[in-house]
Amino acid sequence: MRKLFIAAGVLAFASATIFISCTNHSAADDKTAVILDSAEKIKRGEYLVSIIGCDDCHSPKRMGPMGPLLSVSERSM
């Protein structure tokens, strides 16, 4: 019975610690948001798609002599 109370106390302490650490926001977390206009958003999206690799699978392809090639003329960007 005593082991049960100790285990419950440890569990309650761990839960409280995790809860407090997850909800503790410091002043450094309050950053101002950067507002982008439409052209900047499109440019940023193109950058993210190309750097992450979404463009590798989610873009039209044409068969070339060495296999599939990116069809630049049919891209939506």
Residue, then its C-alpha position, 0 to 999 in steps of 0.5 A: m500500500r505504501k508503494l502505491f502512495i509513493a508511486a502516486g506521489v511521484l506520478a503527481f509530481a512528474s505530471a505537475t512538473i511537465f504541466i508547468s514547464c509546458t505552459n511557462h511562457s517567457a518574454a522571449d517567446d513573444k515575438t512580433a509576427v512578420i507581415l508579408d504581402s502577396a508577392e513575398k508570400i508567393k516567393r516564400g512558398e516557392y522557396l519552401v516547395s523547392i527546398i523541402g522537395c515537394d516539387d520532386c513528386h508534386s509537379p508535372k513530368r515529361m519522359g526524357p531520354m534519361g527518365p522523367l524530367l520536370s516540366v517547367s512550362e506546366r508548373s503552377m508556380 
